Amino acid sequence: MRIDRLFEKAERLVASGRVESLSGGVYNVVGDHGTYTVVQDYTGKLNCSCPGFLQKSKCSHVTAVMLLTKMKRRRKTRQTKF
């Protein structure tokens, strides 16, 4: 999958509320072909249970989690400035 398509899919997942933050760096992501678990390990690396990630080490689910966490950090930073 091309990077721009991967990013577009990830944006769509976040915008439609299909990324759920659980606890301890674990996320559920409802993809087009099922619900997958994204886990952040102790080094900060994100891993996904989907077949695409297992084959290519990248997927829209991991990218969506990265986008969501970045958005949350930005929101938090803005709130602390005021």
C-alpha angles and dihedrals in degrees: 000000000000117000094242091052091047090052093046091052091048092050090050091051092052095043092051093050095246095135114084121190111216121177134296098021095309122132135181114215120190104213131183092268103034146316116296134190120232115195129189111216127213091273092054095254116142120224128187132205094219121112092240093059092046090055102036106019090235135076143157091258094062090042090052091053090050090051092047094050091047091051091049092050091050091050091049092049092051092049093052092051093062 
